[in-house]
Amino acid sequence: MTGYVYMTASQKGGTIYIGVTNDLARRMPEHKTGQGSSFTSRYGVQRLVWYEEYFDIADAIQRETSLKRWPRRWKVELIEKSNPEWFELFRGIGWWAF
């Protein structure tokens, strides 16, 4: 089963959340409507700023666990390597409403 590890942020340089899912297109609207997690809802961490896709969900879970142990500076550098302005990457159905 395919898996995704992803980071959402409240704003550029803001609070970062790291998660894992087997369906990113389903998961992101959950975060944006406050159903994703109490943390993302409480801190407004709804902007998808980075993600990786894995063929096996177990690999995505392992990567998520590893990333959560990283210092914040490393996470920021990983985001900015592919998304220096921390733009919203999610372009699912109705994304413009959020």
PyMOL commands that set and color helices and strands:
alter all, ss='L'
color gray80, all
select helices_A, chain A and resi 24-32+38-43+57-69+72-82+95-97
alter helices_A, ss='H'
color red, helices_A
select strands_A, chain A and resi 3-9+16-21+47-54
alter strands_A, ss='S'
color yellow, strands_A
deselect
rebuild
show_as cartoon
